[in-house]
């Protein structure tokens, strides 16, 4: 599933490593990497990511073109 998690994570507003984001989400760094590569994730994790970035899930996931 295409998404812009990596773009948001590396943005000036957040500027996080995968490890830092993983800690905030209470998941492993490999899970963050999996998400950024477009891997399938659970609905609850999708919502957790959206809540962390304070965005509607549709703004992060289900995107046609990512930066």
Secondary structure as GFF3:
##gff-version 3
##sequence-region A 1 67
A	DSSP	alpha_helix	5	10	.	.	.	ID=ss1
A	DSSP	alpha_helix	18	25	.	.	.	ID=ss2
A	DSSP	alpha_helix	29	36	.	.	.	ID=ss3
A	DSSP	alpha_helix	43	53	.	.	.	ID=ss4
A	DSSP	alpha_helix	57	60	.	.	.	ID=ss5
###
